[in-house]
Amino acid sequence: MQYSTQLKDKIAAIYAHSQSIGFDMQCDHEVANLCAVLAGQNQHLLELGTGTGLSTLFITTGKSPNAVFDTVDISQEYSTIAQKIIGKKDNVNFIVEDAGKFLARSQNLSYDFIFADAWPGKYSHLDHALRVLKQNGIYIIDDLLPQSNWPKNHQFRVDALLHFFQDSPDFSISYLNWATGIALITKITTATQIAISYKNHPEYGFLFSQIALT
């Protein structure tokens, strides 16, 4: 079953509301469907970047009823649209806050599934995101292939992110040249800190900054 068939009416509503406010950064359908499939086997899930709720809808549908799902977005407007269309669900928490600030104050939490679809937790605050990822947990990143809405000179950030995971002995990565470009990463050790040598690395040290590099 493809979740997109089951959810077509709510998907259409998300697109209609998004168009009305000029929001065009929805998650790719296939990526959202993959997240829904992977969500079902995890008990504590985190999404960084609710947007207007497309991937949130899929994950909410795919997760088990008892799994706790936190989804974070800085925009009250976007989050409100997502909440209106998805509706109130048990164990689904919509959090309106900058994702970097959320991660910084949530270092005592732990997640076995993280979908990083916002700048913080991917191109900044990466150490905070990986600290709350459980051993054997899965961290998913998308939009690794060139996109029309990429900021100028963004390719170096993508390359740096992938190179960090390829270099680190604490993580295993599988890159998929599919959809918008996906990487599936698992934490294979109990490490809770990023080594200083990585934080000071000339290519990818900026990923661990608490200030977004533009």
C-alpha positions as CSV (number, residue, x, y, z in Angstrom):
1,M,0.0,0.0,0.0
2,Q,1.2,3.5,-0.8
3,Y,0.1,5.9,1.9
4,S,-0.4,8.6,-0.7
5,T,-3.5,6.8,-2.0
6,Q,-5.0,6.4,1.5
7,L,-4.3,10.1,2.3
8,K,-5.1,11.7,-1.0
9,D,-7.8,14.0,0.3
10,K,-5.6,15.4,3.2
11,I,-2.7,15.7,0.8
12,A,-4.8,17.8,-1.5
13,A,-5.9,20.0,1.4
14,I,-2.2,20.5,2.4
15,Y,-1.3,21.6,-1.1
16,A,-4.3,23.9,-1.4
17,H,-3.5,25.6,1.9
18,S,0.2,25.8,1.1
19,Q,-0.5,27.4,-2.3
20,S,-2.7,30.0,-0.6
21,I,0.2,31.2,1.5
22,G,3.0,30.7,-1.0
23,F,4.6,27.8,0.7
24,D,6.3,25.5,-1.8
25,M,8.8,23.4,0.3
26,Q,6.7,20.3,0.9
27,C,8.5,17.0,1.4
28,D,8.6,14.7,-1.7
29,H,5.8,12.2,-1.7
30,E,8.1,9.2,-2.0
31,V,10.3,10.4,0.8
32,A,7.3,11.0,3.0
33,N,6.1,7.5,2.2
34,L,9.5,6.0,3.1
35,C,9.3,7.9,6.4
36,A,5.9,6.4,7.1
37,V,7.2,2.9,6.5
38,L,10.2,3.4,8.7
39,A,8.2,5.1,11.4
40,G,6.2,2.0,12.2
41,Q,9.0,0.2,14.0
42,N,10.0,3.0,16.3
43,Q,8.6,4.3,19.6
44,H,10.0,7.8,19.9
45,L,10.0,9.9,16.7
46,L,11.2,13.4,15.9
47,E,10.6,15.5,12.8
48,L,12.6,18.7,12.4
49,G,10.6,20.9,10.1
50,T,6.9,20.3,10.2
51,G,6.2,22.8,7.3
52,T,2.5,22.6,6.4
53,G,2.4,18.9,7.4
54,L,2.9,16.6,4.4
55,S,5.6,14.4,5.9
56,T,4.0,14.9,9.3
57,L,0.8,13.4,7.9
58,F,2.6,10.4,6.5
59,I,4.6,9.7,9.7
60,T,1.5,10.2,11.9
61,T,-0.3,7.6,9.8
62,G,2.6,5.1,9.7
63,K,3.6,5.2,13.3
64,S,2.3,2.7,15.9
65,P,-0.5,4.1,18.1
66,N,1.6,4.1,21.2
67,A,4.7,5.7,19.6
68,V,5.4,9.3,20.7
69,F,5.9,11.7,17.8
70,D,7.3,15.3,18.2
71,T,7.3,17.5,15.2
72,V,9.0,21.0,15.3
73,D,8.7,24.1,13.2
74,I,9.5,27.7,13.8
75,S,6.4,28.9,12.0
76,Q,3.1,29.2,13.8
77,E,1.3,29.7,10.5
78,Y,2.7,26.5,9.0
79,S,2.1,24.4,12.1
80,T,-1.4,25.6,12.4
81,I,-2.2,24.5,8.9
82,A,-0.7,21.1,9.6
83,Q,-2.6,20.7,12.8
84,K,-5.9,21.7,11.2
85,I,-5.6,19.2,8.4
86,I,-4.1,16.3,10.4
87,G,-6.3,16.8,13.4
88,K,-5.7,15.9,17.0
89,K,-3.9,12.6,17.3
90,D,-2.8,10.7,20.4
91,N,0.9,11.0,21.2
92,V,1.6,13.6,18.4
93,N,3.1,16.8,19.7
94,F,3.2,19.9,17.5
95,I,6.0,22.2,18.8
96,V,6.3,25.7,17.5
97,E,9.9,26.7,18.1
98,D,13.2,27.2,16.3
99,A,14.5,23.6,15.8
100,G,18.0,24.6,17.0
101,K,16.6,25.9,20.2
102,F,14.4,22.9,20.7
103,L,17.4,20.6,20.2
104,A,19.6,22.6,22.6
105,R,17.0,22.3,25.4
106,S,16.1,18.7,24.7
107,Q,19.5,17.0,25.2
108,N,18.0,14.8,27.9
109,L,15.6,13.3,25.4
110,S,16.2,10.3,23.1
111,Y,14.7,9.3,19.8
112,D,15.0,6.2,17.7
113,F,13.8,8.0,14.5
114,I,14.7,11.5,13.4
115,F,13.7,13.0,10.1
116,A,15.8,16.1,9.6
117,D,13.9,18.4,7.1
118,A,15.0,21.7,8.6
119,W,18.3,23.6,8.6
120,P,19.0,23.1,12.3
121,G,19.8,19.4,13.0
122,K,21.3,19.1,9.5
123,Y,23.4,22.1,8.5
124,S,23.8,23.5,12.1
125,H,23.3,22.0,15.5
126,L,24.1,18.6,14.1
127,D,25.8,17.5,17.3
128,H,22.7,18.3,19.2
129,A,20.6,16.2,16.8
130,L,22.9,13.2,16.9
131,R,23.2,13.3,20.7
132,V,19.5,12.6,21.1
133,L,19.6,9.8,18.5
134,K,19.6,6.4,20.3
135,Q,22.1,3.7,19.5
136,N,20.8,1.9,16.4
137,G,18.4,4.7,15.8
138,I,17.8,6.0,12.3
139,Y,18.5,9.6,11.1
140,I,17.0,10.5,7.7
141,I,18.0,13.5,5.6
142,D,16.5,14.5,2.3
143,D,17.0,17.1,-0.5
144,L,20.6,16.0,-1.1
145,L,20.2,16.3,-4.9
146,P,20.2,19.8,-6.4
147,Q,16.9,21.6,-5.8
148,S,15.5,24.7,-7.5
149,N,15.1,26.4,-4.1
150,W,18.6,25.7,-2.8
151,P,20.5,28.8,-1.5
152,K,23.5,29.9,-3.4
153,N,26.6,27.7,-3.1
154,H,24.7,25.1,-1.1
155,Q,26.4,22.0,-2.7
156,F,29.4,22.4,-0.4
157,R,27.1,22.0,2.7
158,V,25.6,18.8,1.3
159,D,29.0,17.4,0.5
160,A,30.3,18.3,3.9
161,L,27.4,16.6,5.6
162,L,27.8,13.4,3.7
163,H,31.6,13.4,4.2
164,F,31.2,13.8,8.0
165,F,29.0,10.7,8.1
166,Q,31.4,8.8,5.8
167,D,34.3,9.7,8.1
168,S,32.8,9.1,11.5
169,P,33.1,5.6,13.0
170,D,30.0,6.2,15.1
171,F,27.6,6.1,12.2
172,S,26.7,4.0,9.2
173,I,25.3,5.7,6.1
174,S,23.5,4.5,3.0
175,Y,23.0,7.2,0.3
176,L,20.2,6.7,-2.1
177,N,20.3,8.6,-5.4
178,W,16.5,8.5,-5.5
179,A,13.7,11.0,-5.1
180,T,15.3,14.3,-3.9
181,G,18.4,12.5,-2.7
182,I,18.2,10.6,0.6
183,A,20.6,9.4,3.2
184,L,19.7,6.8,5.9
185,I,22.1,6.9,8.8
186,T,22.2,4.8,11.9
187,K,24.2,5.4,15.1
188,I,26.2,2.2,15.6
189,T,28.0,3.1,18.9
190,T,26.9,4.6,22.2
191,A,28.7,7.8,21.6
192,T,27.0,10.9,22.9
193,Q,29.6,13.5,21.9
194,I,31.2,14.5,18.6
195,A,35.0,14.4,18.8
196,I,36.7,17.8,18.9
197,S,38.6,16.8,15.7
198,Y,35.3,16.7,13.8
199,K,34.0,19.9,15.3
200,N,37.2,21.7,14.2
201,H,37.4,20.0,10.8
202,P,38.1,22.5,8.1
203,E,35.4,21.0,5.7
204,Y,32.5,20.2,8.0
205,G,33.1,21.8,11.4
206,F,30.5,24.4,10.6
207,L,27.8,21.7,10.8
208,F,28.1,21.7,14.6
209,S,27.8,25.5,15.0
210,Q,24.7,26.9,16.7
211,I,24.7,29.7,14.1
212,A,23.5,29.0,10.6
213,L,26.2,29.5,8.0
214,T,24.8,31.4,5.0
